[in-house]
Structures are given as structure tokens and as C-alpha cells.
Amino acid sequence: MLDKGDIKEFVQSLIIAGILAFFIINFVAQSFIVDGQSMYPTLRDGERLFVNKFIYRFRPPERFEIIVFTPNGQSDSKFIKRVIGLPGETVFIKDGITYIDGQPLKEGYLNEKMLGDFGPYLVGDDEVFVMGDNRNHSADSRIPSYVGNVKFSSISGKAFWVYWPLNRMRLIGYEY
């Protein structure tokens, strides 16, 4: 039989757990489900991952990091893409090769040659240029009216760990 002390301890434990969950979800890490093939082969449709929500409070995003963000004018959506261009850089794509300030970018994570040319486009202050790893099937910064460049304030965090499905659990690397 439960006495008054047991019930009080149980309620206190629930309150502490709720406060901790609130703190972790809002400030530390959050779960995200990959929806679509735009980041294939790095990330697959349906994979679940954790996003580090506090890292960008201490430093800006770096090239090749995979970020979760809210695209322009779509407050009810979250996208996941790879950071390609940084503030002040000029990005352009010619004959399937991405150039940053005139230098070709080494992108070993791509499965196929990118179609179409783009740019040149100057990345503004406090924003990044992002693209999916499945370039021919990705809505990203190359479509200014839909996604465009990503403002730092729109970034939810950095993807760092795929935890589901269990047979594909891994840390997300940023090799290029």
C-alpha cells in the first residue's frame, strides 16, 4: 500500500523528470526524423537522429556540417542539409562542380554528378548556403524562393547521431 510519503516522492520525481526533459529538448538536444531522399547517401528516409541545439550558441556553423533549420517562410517545416557556403563567400556551380570563391570543392559524399549550373551567389552575413547530398533531388539554397540561404537564427542545430534504426546507428561524420 502506498502511503502519503511515497505519493509525494513519486510526484516530485515526475516534476523533476518533466523539467529535465523540457530543458534538454529546448536547449541541449532534440530528435529529428529524416523525411525524404535529399541527404542520401549520408542520411536515409526515416532515419531518426539527434540534433545538438546548443553548439551554435558558441560558434557559427562550419562547412560540411549537417544542420536542421526552418526554411524561409515555412515556420511549420524543418529541413536537413549540408553547409556548403559560409558568410562572405561566393558559391557557384559549373559542369557539376561546386566552387567556393573560385576554388573547386572536394565533395566525396556525392553519389552522382550534379546537373545544372548555378550562381555565382554571394552568401550574406549571418547566413549559410546549404545543399542536400542528393543534389539532383534536393530543394536547397539553389532555390531562393523556396529555401534560399539559411539565416543563423533559423538553425535549430547540428545533426550528430543517427540512433534509429539500430542497425544503422552511427555518429554523423563530416568527411568530404
Beta strands, then each sheet from edge to edge (+ up, - down):
strand 1: 29-33
strand 2: 48-52
strand 3: 66-69
strand 4: 79-85
strand 5: 90-94
strand 6: 97-100
strand 7: 103-104
strand 8: 118-122
strand 9: 127-131
strand 10: 150-151
strand 11: 155-164
strand 12: 170-171
sheet 1: 1+ 2- 11+ 3- 4+ 9- 10+
sheet 2: 1+ 2- 11+ 12-
sheet 3: 7+ 6- 5+ 8-
end
